[in-house]
Amino acid sequence: MWPEVLVCLVVVTDSTLTASSSKLKATVSPVLTTESWGWPLLGMASTVGAQGTQMTLRITDETSPLAGGLSEGVHRTSVTGHTHGWGVVGASAEVAATLPTDTSKATVFSYEAGDVLTDSSVAAGRRVGWFYRGGHPMQANSNTRSLFMAAVNTAAGITVPPTVPTVEYQRDATDRIVSRAATGEPVVRYGHTGGSDSPQVTLDASNVVTQVSVGLPGGAVLHVTPGVGERWSYPNLQGSTAAQADDAGAKTGGTFVYDPDGVPTAGGLPDTRPGQFDDTWMGGHQRPLEHATGLQPVIEMGARQYHPVLARFLETDPIEGGTNNDYTYPTDPINGNDLTGQYVVGTCGVLAGIPFVGITSSTCALWDQTMSSDMVAFSGYLGGAWGFDLSGGIQHFESNATTVAELRGQSSCISVSVTVIRGVAMGYCGWINSRGQHRFSLAVGVTVGLGCAKSLAGSGSTGNTGVTVIRG
């Protein structure tokens, strides 16, 4: 059905402004112009200019419909630098945005019909000025799109429902988040050191450091805000942020409690970073929760996003066949986790011994933290021991294989076991997978021996080399 009322809106570009300025000034139809140099011709500004290589603007009145739902503060407008037009406007103008460093230079503003313009004339109709300049291509982001639609709707007098909030991330080559732009919030940037995906430095849109974060042994995290002070976050045994304290050690806020899957049940949410992007559940591992107003809360788990209410990932496992279900999270989230969205680690119990002359054997039962499967590794070694011995112990097992399925798919590998000291050994097993990638497993642990085995290192810790066969 056609609308009963058609809205007339004049959008002015540089190709029409000069020749039509007198007609445009007199028309009662609303006018939206993006050419700052032409604003004086319409009486919209007394002084104008253009600021090059701009990627941000400052929202000065978040209640204005021209603000597009953005909060007061500096917001990113484009991926690369762009020329922003600006003007010194009259007292009757409603200013929604300015240059980020000079609030006297308006970039988004409007006049209502009857308002006094800068040349002392009266506006014949609604007039809207917008910062884009023709001839200067711009890679606009979601903020710019919201601002443009707000300018069109304001000029045309169209009332629209509240803007659906959005969050936009920028990632580096290793898939780490380096910038976050959320509807109604200033742009936040993140800096990393080393290979960690947990940001150590937080910056604003002008690259001014706003916070430094330091992960400490045991999962505690220190956040230092320049000019404000320190905030300490302390985890529970699961590694989730349970309490916070100020730089004097006094507790701030409540005690934060979560259900096993990460849904907050008491105490609210800790405030660890600028914006609504904080380390909550699994906060000791600095896994941030995205909880922008109006959006479903999700936790950034490295390669994927995790939804605590659903207790599932929102994207498929990046490793084909990596889990029994492409969206599953460990079914025992108290004792297991998947902090990167890609792999898990496990534990290994060892029964070694019964060596004959020059030969030893061992059996290792291995299970991952999803508790979805287990493996048994049978290893036959050629080593320096003779006699009889029976030794047992426990080892920590870790592998750079991305999934348990990848380990199960490996039938054998070259292995080396090295005795560190009496009763303490480290075993390495390496292979090349079907994609030509180097994979390894490393087991470090303690064994205690019985019997009369003879070796240089003593009972329960024979050094050896051989082949490990993995079956699951």
Secondary structure as UniProt FT lines:
FT   STRAND          10..12
FT   HELIX           14..26
FT   STRAND          31..33
FT   HELIX           36..42
FT   STRAND          47..54
FT   STRAND          56..59
FT   TURN            62..63
FT   HELIX           65..67
FT   TURN            68..69
FT   STRAND          73..76
FT   STRAND          82..88
FT   TURN            91..92
FT   STRAND          94..99
FT   TURN            100..101
FT   STRAND          102..111
FT   TURN            113..114
FT   TURN            118..119
FT   STRAND          127..129
FT   TURN            134..135
FT   HELIX           142..156
FT   STRAND          167..171
FT   TURN            173..174
FT   STRAND          177..182
FT   TURN            183..184
FT   STRAND          188..191
FT   TURN            194..195
FT   STRAND          201..204
FT   TURN            205..206
FT   STRAND          209..215
FT   HELIX           217..219
FT   STRAND          221..225
FT   TURN            226..228
FT   STRAND          229..235
FT   TURN            237..238
FT   STRAND          241..246
FT   TURN            247..248
FT   STRAND          251..252
FT   STRAND          257..258
FT   TURN            260..261
FT   STRAND          264..266
FT   STRAND          277..279
FT   TURN            281..282
FT   HELIX           283..285
FT   STRAND          288..290
FT   TURN            293..294
FT   STRAND          298..301
FT   TURN            302..303
FT   STRAND          304..307
FT   TURN            308..311
FT   STRAND          312..313
FT   TURN            320..321
FT   TURN            326..327
FT   TURN            333..335
FT   STRAND          346..356
FT   TURN            357..358
FT   STRAND          359..368
FT   TURN            369..370
FT   STRAND          374..383
FT   STRAND          389..399
FT   HELIX           404..408
FT   STRAND          412..421
FT   TURN            422..423
FT   STRAND          424..432
FT   TURN            434..435
FT   STRAND          438..451
FT   TURN            459..460
FT   STRAND          464..471
//
